Amino acid sequence: MSRILRFGLTLVVALAGLAHARVGYAQLLPGTPPALAAKLGHPIAPALMQQLERASVAGLRSTQRPAASYIKAIQGPNLGKPPVLLYIGADYCPYCAAQRWGLALTLLRFGQLSGVRYMLSSADDVFANTATFTFQFAHFNSPHLRFQAIETANREQQKLMPMTAQAAQVFKTFDVPPYVRFGYGIPFVYLNGAYLLTQPMISPASLQGMTWEQIGAQLADPRSALFAQIMPQVNAFSAAICRIDGNQPARVCAAPGVVAANAGLSDRGGIMAR
């Protein structure tokens, strides 16, 4: 576990009152390749978004179930209608970097995702410079699901987006054992009081040494190892969303991959965790 992923309760409370800060990339962390650094903070290219859209659709046909489930059923507060997917992370965090790829693939099935910008995880932590994007400026338009993204710090670990009081309370209550293995870690993914996503859908180790374009190309290729690793988890999380949003849209919830994943859900409405 990364040394910078641990959050204390004091920080949780403090984050709720932080003022919004601008992201600055003039002072880059050491060890960031200049060609990658040049893209930081810029909107991702339309071609990359199109690759993710193709990958998301292609994954609906994959009926491979996850070898291990990262989805845990809970009984928590409902955050609203339509159901709310709450993500709490930070730009510097390599595990958040990996998780955003799976979240993006999932969100694209339920609505329109825009406003995502190029990002790299920290250059001085494990899995340094993992290619990803930030949700700081993300917009999600959907009649089925609402996406609330909070990036608490930028790549230099400076304070970025504050948690709402509601988000901070949910984080404080459910980002602790027995719901998760380690307390107050990120990424934290909470699905409207019904489920927690307890681990990234893919490990940052699987993304090492790849650019955004290379990751996008592999995700869009059903023959790639990356596709085979992430899509069972994306389908499982999609099935969990379908369970709480009235099985909409049908093109997603009735797709072979999501139906196969849904068969692995427990009777109580959650996927059995390891």
BAMAR-928003 format. One record per atom (N, C-alpha, C): x, z, y; residue in one letter. Coordinates in steps of 0.02 Angstrom, whole numbers, plus 32768, in hexadecimal, padded with zeros to 4 digits. Example, Ala and Ser with C-alpha at 12.3 -4.5 7.8 and 13.67 -1.06 7.14 Angstrom:
<baros>
829481867EE4a
826781867F1Fa
829481867F5Ba
828281627F90s
82AC81657FCBs
8285818A8002s
</baros>
This chain:
<baros>
802B80007FC5m
800080008000m
802C8000803Em
801E7FD7806Es
80467FD180ABs
8047801280D0s
8082802280EDr
808980608113r
805E80618151r
80478028816Ai
8021802781A8i
7FD78020819Di
7FC18027815El
7F7A801F8151l
7F5480618153l
7F7680998157r
7F5580D98154r
7F3980EB8199r
7EFB80FC8199f
7EDB811381D5f
7EC9815C81CDf
7ED381848200g
7EBD81C98200g
7E7A81CF8223g
7E5882078216l
7E1682118234l
7E1B82138280l
7E52822E8299t
7E5A823082E2t
7E5981EA8300t
7E7A81BB82DEl
7E7C817782F6l
7E37815782F3l
7E12816682BEv
7DCF814B82B7v
7DA4815E82F3v
7DA7819E8306v
7D7F81B6833Ev
7D988196837Fv
7DDA81918385a
7DF6817483C3a
7DE4812C83CBa
7DE481068395l
7DD680BF8399l
7D9180B083B5l
7D6280DF83A9a
7D1E80D483C0a
7D1A80D0840Ba
7D4B80EC842Eg
7D4880EC8476g
7D7C80C18498g
7D9F80998473l
7DD480708491l
7DB7803884BCl
7DD8802A84F3a
7DC47FF0851Ba
7DDF7FB184FCa
7DBA7F7A8506h
7DCF7F3984E9h
7E107F23850Bh
7E3F7F0C84E1a
7E807EF684FCa
7E8B7EAD84EBa
7EAE7E8B8517r
7EBF7E46850Ar
7EF77E4184D7r
7EF87E0A84B2v
7F2F7DFE8483v
7F677DD984A8v
7FA37DF184A1g
7FDC7DCF84BFg
800F7DBE848Bg
80287D81848Cy
80587D6C845Ay
809A7D57847Ay
80A47D6984B9a
80E37D5684DAa
811E7D7984B9a
81147DB984A4q
81487DDD8482q
81397DDC8437q
815A7DB08413l
814D7DA783CCl
81797DD583A3l
815F7DEB836Bl
81857E15833Fl
81C17DEF8323l
81F87E128315p
82327DF082F9p
82217DD482B4p
82407D9C82A3g
82357D808261g
81F97D53825Cg
81DA7D408294t
81A27D128293t
81BB7CCB829Et
81B27C9E826Dp
81C97C598277p
81A97C3B82B5p
81D07C1C82E1p
81B57C01831Fp
817B7BD08315p
817F7BA682E1a
814A7B7582D6a
81077B9782C7a
81097BD082A6l
80CC7BF68298l
80B67C1D82D6l
80E77C3B82F8a
80D77C638332a
80B47C3B8369a
80C47BFA836Ca
80A87BCF83A0a
805C7BC9839Aa
80417BD5835Fk
7FF97BCD8355k
7FD17C0D8360k
7FF37C458364l
7FD07C858367l
7F9F7C8883A1l
7F637C9D8392g
7F307CA683C5g
7F0A7C6883D8g
7F1E7C2E83BEh
7EFB7BF083CDh
7EC37BE5839Bh
7E8D7BC383B0p
7E577BB48380p
7E707B8C8345p
7E587B9C830Ai
7E6F7B7682CFi
7E567B2E82D4i
7E7E7B0182B8a
7E6E7ABA82BCa
7E2E7AAA8296a
7E067A7B82B0p
7DC97A67828Bp
7DD77A528244p
7E107A338237a
7E207A1E81F4a
7E267A5881C4a
7E417A9181DCl
7E477ACC81B2l
7E027AE981A3l
7DD87AEC81D6m
7D947B0581CBm
7D6E7AD8819Am
7D797A97819Fq
7D597A698170q
7D727A748128q
7DB27A848121q
7DCC7A9480DFq
7DAA7AD280C2q
7DA17B0580ECl
7D817B4280D6l
7D387B3580C3l
7D177B0B80E9e
7CD27AFA80D9e
7CCD7AD78097e
7CFB7AA8808Ar
7CFB7A85804Ar
7D0B7AB68011r
7D3A7AE2801Ca
7D4C7B137FE9a
7D117B407FD9a
7CEE7B57800Ds
7CB57B838004s
7C807B627FD9s
7C727B237FE6v
7C3F7AFE7FC0v
7C577AF27F78v
7C967ADE7F71a
7CB17AD17F2Ea
7CAF7B0F7F02a
7CBA7B497F21g
7CBA7B877EFBg
7C777B987EDDg
7C417B7E7EF9l
7BFF7B8B7EDFl
7BF67B707E98l
7C1F7B407E86r
7C1A7B227E43r
7C467B447E10r
7C6F7B737E26s
7C9D7B957DF8s
7C797BD17DD8s
7C737BD07D96t
7C4E7C047D73t
7C7B7C397D54t
7CBB7C377D65q
7CEA7C697D4Dq
7CDB7CAD7D6Eq
7CD17CE07D45r
7CC37D237D61r
7D047D467D72r
7D027D767DA1p
7D3F7D9B7DB1p
7D587DC47D76p
7D9A7DC77D6Da
7DB67DF07D38a
7DAB7E3A7D46a
7DAB7E4C7D86a
7D9D7E917D9Ca
7D747E8E7DDBa
7D457EBB7DE2s
7D1A7EBA7E1Cs
7D347EE77E53s
7D2E7ECF7E90y
7D427EF67ECBy
7D067F0D7EF3y
7CCA7F057ED7i
7C8C7F157EFBi
7C6E7F547EDFi
7C607F837F0Ak
7C457FC47EF6k
7C017FCF7F16k
7BD07FE17EEEa
7B8E7FF07F08a
7B8E80357F28a
7B6E803A7F62i
7B6A807A7F86i
7B2380837FA0i
7B1580BC7FBBq
7AD780C97FDFq
7AEA80E28025q
7AEC80B48054g
7AFF80C58098g
7ACC80AE80CAg
7AD880BB810Ap
7AA880A7813Dp
7AA3805C8144p
7A658045814Bn
7A577FFE8159n
7A697FF181A2n
7A8F7FBD81AEl
7AA67FB081F2l
7A7A7F808218l
7A457F6581F9g
7A177F3A821Eg
79FD7F0081F5g
79D57ED78216k
79BA7E9A81F9k
79CB7E608227k
79E17E27820Bp
79F37E1E81C5p
7A2B7E4D81B0p
7A387E53816Ep
7A6D7E818157p
7AAF7E75817Bp
7AD37EAC8186v
7B117EA981ACv
7B4D7EB0817Ev
7B7C7E828185l
7BBD7E868164l
7BEE7E9F8197l
7C067EDD818Dl
7C357EFD81BBl
7C7C7EF781A0l
7CA77EDA81C8y
7CEE7ED581B6y
7D177EFB81EBy
7D437F2781D4i
7D717F4A8201i
7DB87F3D81E8i
7DE17F228213g
7E267F128200g
7E537F13823Cg
7E8C7EF18237a
7EBC7EEC826Ea
7EE77EAF8263a
7EFD7E918298d
7F247E538293d
7F667E5E826Ed
7F867E988275y
7FC77EA38257y
7FC47EAD820By
7F8A7EBD81F1c
7F817ED481ACc
7F847E9B817Ac
7FB37E9B814Ap
7FB87E64811Ap
7F7E7E6180E9p
7F607E9B80D9y
7F277E9B80ACy
7EE97E8080CEy
7EE37E8E810Fc
7EAD7E708136c
7EB77E25813Ac
7EF67E108141a
7F067DC98145a
7EEB7DA48107a
7EF67DC280CDa
7EDE7DA4808Fa
7E927DA6808Ba
7E757DDF809Eq
7E2D7DE78099q
7E067DB680C3q
7E207DA380FDr
7DFB7D778129r
7DEE7D32810Ar
7E1C7D1B80DFw
7E107CDA80BEw
7DD27CDD8093w
7DCB7D11806Bg
7D917D188040g
7D517D238067g
7D567D4B809Dl
7D1C7D5680C7l
7D047D1680E8l
7D337CEE8100a
7D217CAF8120a
7CFD7C8180EEa
7D187C7C80B2l
7CF97C52807El
7CB27C6A806Fl
7CA87CAB806Ft
7C667CC78063t
7C377CBA809Dt
7C4D7CC980D9l
7C237CC08114l
7C0B7C79811Dl
7C377C49810El
7C257C038117l
7BEB7BEE80EAl
7BDC7C1480B7r
7BA37C05808Cr
7B617C1C80AAr
7B647C4B80D8f
7B277C6A80F2f
7B197C59813Bf
7B467C35815Bg
7B3C7C2481A1g
7B767BFD81BDg
7B7A7BFB81FFq
7BAF7BD68222q
7BE07C068240q
7C207BFE822El
7C557C298247l
7C807C028278l
7C8B7C1F82B2s
7CB47BFE82E6s
7CDD7C33830Bs
7D097C1C8335g
7D307C498360g
7D6A7C6B833Eg
7D7B7C588301v
7DB57C7782E0v
7DF57C5782F9v
7E297C8082FEr
7E697C69831Br
7EA37C7982ECr
7ED77C5182F1y
7F117C5982C7y
7F307C9F82D0y
7F467CBC8299m
7F677CFC829Bm
7F977D018260m
7FC97D2B8268l
7FF77D3F8233l
7FF77D8B822Fl
80007DA581F3s
80087DED81EEs
804C7E00820Cs
80597E408211s
80967E58822Fs
80D47E3B820Es
81087E328236a
81487E18821Ca
81737E4F81FFa
81607E8F8208d
818C7EC581F0d
81687EF381C0d
81377ED9819Cd
81157F008169d
811A7ED98127d
81007EF580F1v
80FE7ED180B2v
80D67E9180BBv
80E57E5E8092f
80C47E1E8096f
80C57E0480DEf
81007E0580FBa
81087DF48142a
80F07DAD8150a
80D37DA5818Cn
80BE7D6381A5n
808D7D408177n
805F7D668158t
802C7D46812Ft
7FFE7D1D815Ct
7FF77CDD814Da
7FCD7CB18175a
7F837CC4816Da
7F627CCA81A6t
7F1C7CDE81A6t
7EFD7CC981E8t
7EC67CE981FBf
7EA87CDE823Df
7E8A7D208252f
7E7C7D268291t
7E5E7D6382ACt
7E147D5782B7t
7DED7D8C82ACf
7DA57D8982B9f
7D947DA482FFf
7DC77DB08329q
7DBA7DCF836Aq
7D867DA98393q
7D897D678391f
7D5C7D3E83B9f
7D297D19838Ef
7D217D2F8350a
7CF67D0B8321a
7CAC7D118334a
7C887CDB8327h
7C3F7CDA832Eh
7C227CC282ECh
7BEB7CE282D8f
7BCB7CCF829Af
7B807CC882A7f
7B667C8D8298n
7B1F7C7E82A5n
7AFC7C748262n
7ACC7C9F8252s
7AA97C9A8212s
7A677CC08216s
7A327CA481F7p
79F37CC981F1p
79F57CFB81B8p
7A297CF8818Eh
7A2A7D208151h
7A577D5D8156h
7A8A7D5B8181l
7ABE7D8E8181l
7ADB7D9481C7l
7AEB7DD181DBr
7B0E7DDC821Br
7B547DF6820Cr
7B857DDB822Ef
7BCB7DED8223f
7BE47E14825Ff
7BFB7E528252q
7C187E7C8286q
7C627E868274q
7C8E7E68829Ca
7CD67E6C828Fa
7CF87E9582C5a
7D227EC482AFi
7D477EEE82DEi
7D907EED82CAi
7DB87ECB82F2e
7E017ECB82E9e
7E1D7F028316e
7E317F3A82F8t
7E417F75831Ft
7E837F718344t
7EB17F45832Ea
7EF27F40834Ea
7F0C7EF98346a
7F397EE68373n
7F557EA38370n
7F937EA28343n
7FB77E6D8344r
7FEF7E648316r
80297E948326r
802C7EAB8364e
805F7EDA8379e
80477F228373e
800D7F2D8352q
7FEE7F6E8347q
7FD77F8E8389q
7FC97F6683BBq
7FAB7F7E83F8q
7F5F7F7E83F0q
7F3F7FAE8410k
7EF77FB6840Ak
7ED37F778422k
7EA07F6383FCl
7E7F7F24840Al
7E347F2F8414l
7E0D7F3083DEm
7DC57F3583E3m
7DAF7F7C83CFm
7D837F9B83F7p
7D6C7FDE83E5p
7D367FDB83AFp
7D33800E8387m
7CFA80158359m
7CBE802E8380m
7C848016836Dt
7C4780368386t
7C41807A8366t
7C1780A58383a
7C0D80E88366a
7BF180E2831Fa
7BC480B18314q
7BA680A882D2q
7BDB809182A0q
7C05806182B3a
7C3980498287a
7C6B80808276a
7C7E80A782A8a
7CAD80DE829Da
7C918111826Ca
7C50811F8271q
7C31814F8244q
7C2F813581FDq
7C1E80F581F5v
7C1E80D781B2v
7C6580D78195v
7C9580C581BDf
7CDB80C481A7f
7CF281098191f
7CE2813B81B9k
7CF6818081AAk
7CD5819A816Ak
7C978183815Dt
7C71819C8124t
7C83817980E3t
7C8D813780E6f
7C93811080A9f
7CD980F5809Bf
7D0880FB80C9d
7D4C80E580BBd
7D77811F80A3d
7D5B81468076v
7D7B81818059v
7D698184800Ev
7D9381A67FE5p
7D7F81B17FA0p
7D3D81D97F9Fp
7D1181CE7F6Ep
7D1A81A47F32p
7D06815B7F3Cp
7CF481487F7Ay
7CDF81037F85y
7D1980D37F80y
7D5380E77F98v
7D9080BF7F93v
7DC880EB7F79v
7DFD80CB7F62r
7E3480F17F44r
7E5B81187F78r
7E6780F97FB2f
7E8D81197FE7f
7E62811E8026f
7E6781568049g
7E3D81608084g
7E57813F80C3g
7E29812680ECy
7E37810B812Ey
7E6A80D3812Dy
7E5E80A38101g
7E88806780FDg
7E61802A8114g
7E847FF68124i
7E657FB68135i
7E847F808108i
7E5E7F4B80FBp
7E1C7F3A8118p
7DE47F6380FAp
7DB17F6E8123f
7D747F91810Ef
7D3A7F608114f
7D177F5580DDv
7CE07F2480DCv
7CA27F4780C0v
7C6E7F4C80E9y
7C317F7280DBy
7BF57F4480E1y
7BD07F3D80ABl
7B987F0F80A9l
7B567F3580AFl
7B447F4480EDn
7B027F5E8100n
7AEA7F9A80D6n
7B187FC680C5g
7B04800380A1g
7AFC7FFA8057g
7B047FBD803Da
7AF97FB07FF6a
7B397FAA7FCEa
7B6E7F8E7FEEy
7BAC7F807FC8y
7BE97F8B7FF5y
7C207F9C7FD4l
7C627F9A7FF2l
7C8D7F677FCDl
7CB67F447FF2l
7CE87F197FD4l
7D297F407FD6l
7D3E7F5A7F9Ct
7D727F8D7F9At
7DB97F727F9At
7DC27F317F8Eq
7E047F137F8Fq
7DFF7ECC7FABq
7E367EB17FC5p
7E347E6B7FDAp
7E227E3D7FA0p
7DFE7E087FB0m
7DE97DD87F7Cm
7E247DB17F5Fm
7E5C7DB27F83i
7E9A7D957F69i
7ED37DBE7F85i
7F087DC37F5Fs
7F427DEB7F75s
7F6B7DC47FA8s
7F867DE67FDAp
7FB37DC48009p
7FF07DA77FE6p
80037DC27FADa
803C7DA77F88a
802F7D5E7F74a
7FF17D4C7F68s
7FE07D087F54s
7FE57CD67F8Ds
7FEB7CEF7FCBl
7FEC7CC38006l
80327CBD8024l
80627CE18007q
80A47CE48026q
80C67CA08028q
80E57C938061g
810B7C55806Ag
80E17C18807Ag
809F7C218081m
80747BE8808Fm
805B7BE980D7m
80547BAD80F2t
80367BA58134t
7FE97BA6812Dt
7FC77BA78166w
7F7E7BA48166w
7F677B648143w
7F887B2D8153e
7F747AED8137e
7F7D7AEB80EBe
7FB47B0880D4q
7FC07B09808Cq
7F8D7B358067q
7F7C7B6E8085i
7F497B998067i
7F067B758066i
7EF47B56809Eg
7EB57B3280A1g
7EB07AFB806Eg
7EE77AD68065a
7EE77A9F8034a
7EDF7AB87FEDa
7EFF7AF07FDEq
7EF97B0C7F9Aq
7EB37B297F8Eq
7E977B497FC1l
7E547B647FB9l
7E217B2D7FADl
7E2D7AF37FCBa
7DFE7ABB7FC4a
7E097A937F84a
7E3B7AA67F5Dd
7E4C7A827F1Fd
7E367AAC7EE3d
7E007A997EC1p
7DE97AC07E87p
7E1B7AC57E4Ep
7E517A9D7E50r
7E837A9F7E1Cr
7EBB7AD17E2Cr
7EBC7AED7E68s
7EF37B187E7Ds
7EEB7B5F7E63s
7F247B817E5Ea
7F237BC87E49a
7F017BF37E7Da
7F097BE37EBDl
7EEA7C0A7EF2l
7E9E7C077EEDl
7E837BCC7EE1f
7E3B7BC37ED8f
7E237BED7E9Df
7E487BEA7E66a
7E347C0F7E2Aa
7E367C5A7E34a
7E627C727E5Fq
7E687CB97E6Bq
7E317CD47E98q
7E217CAF7ECEi
7DF57CCA7F01i
7DAB7CBB7EF5i
7D9A7C827ED7m
7D547C6F7ED4m
7D287C9D7EAAm
7D407CB97E72p
7D157CE97E4Fp
7D027D257E7Ap
7D327D3C7EA4q
7D237D747ED0q
7CF37D5F7F09q
7CFC7D237F24v
7CD07D0A7F58v
7C897D027F3Cv
7C837CE97EFFn
7C417CE17EE1n
7C217D257ED3n
7C487D557EBEa
7C2D7D987EB2a
7C147DB77EF3a
7C3A7DB07F29f
7C247DCD7F69f
7BE87DA77F84f
7BE67D667F78s
7BAB7D3E7F8Cs
7B6E7D567F66s
7B767D667F25a
7B3E7D7F7EFEa
7B247DC17F19a
7B537DEC7F2Fa
7B3E7E2C7F4Ca
7B167E217F8Ca
7B2B7DF27FB5i
7B057DE27FF2i
7AC07DC87FE0i
7ABD7D9B7FAFc
7A7D7D7F7F9Ac
7A4D7DB67F84c
7A677DEA7F65r
7A3C7E207F4Er
7A1A7E467F86r
7A387E467FC1i
7A1B7E6E7FF7i
79FB7E44802Ei
7A027E01802Ad
79E57DD7805Fd
79AB7DAC8047d
798F7DBF800Dg
79567D997FF4g
79697D597FD1g
79A77D567FB7n
79C07D1B7F93n
79BD7CDC7FBDn
79D57CE17FFBq
79D77CA88028q
7A1D7C9D8043q
7A307C5E804Dp
7A0B7C21803Dp
7A0E7C117FF3p
79DB7BED7FDBa
79D67BDE7F94a
7A0F7BB47F7Ba
7A2A7B877FA5r
7A617B5C7F90r
7A9E7B857F7Er
7AA47BC17F9Av
7ADB7BEF7F8Av
7AC77C1D7F51v
7A8F7C3F7F59c
7A7D7C737F29c
7A697C587EE5c
7A557C197EE2a
7A437BFA7EA2a
7A7B7BCD7E88a
7AB47BCD7EA9a
7AED7BA47E93a
7B0A7BC07E53a
7B267B967E27p
7B407BAE7DE6p
7B727BE77DECp
7BA07BE17E1Bg
7BD37C157E22g
7BB77C587E36g
7B877C587E64v
7B6A7C967E7Cv
7B3B7CB37E47v
7B177C897E23v
7AEC7CA07DEDv
7B167CC17DB6v
7B4E7CA27DA5a
7B7B7CBF7D72a
7B957D037D8Aa
7BA87D077DC9a
7BC17D467DE4a
7B8A7D7B7DE6a
7B4E7D667DF6n
7B167D957DF9n
7B077DB47DB6n
7B157D8F7D80a
7B0B7DAA7D3Da
7B387DE57D2Fa
7B6D7DEC7D55g
7B9B7E247D4Dg
7B897E617D77g
7B537E5C7D9Dl
7B3D7E957DC6l
7B1E7ECA7D99l
7B287F087DAAs
7B0A7F3E7D84s
7AC07F447D95s
7A9B7F687D6Cd
7A537F707D76d
7A437F947DB7d
7A717FBE7DCEr
7A647FE47E0Br
7A707FBB7E4Ar
7A847F7C7E41g
7A8B7F507E7Bg
7AD27F457E91g
7B017F647E6Fg
7B477F5B7E83g
7B707F3F7E4Bg
7BA87F237E5Ci
7BD77F0B7E29i
7C017F467E13i
7C067F4F7DD3m
7C2B7F897DBAm
7C747F857DCEm
7C8B7FB97DF0a
7CD17FBB7E07a
7CFE7FD17DCEa
7D3F7FC17DD6r
7D6F7FD57DA3r
7D7480217DA0r
</baros>
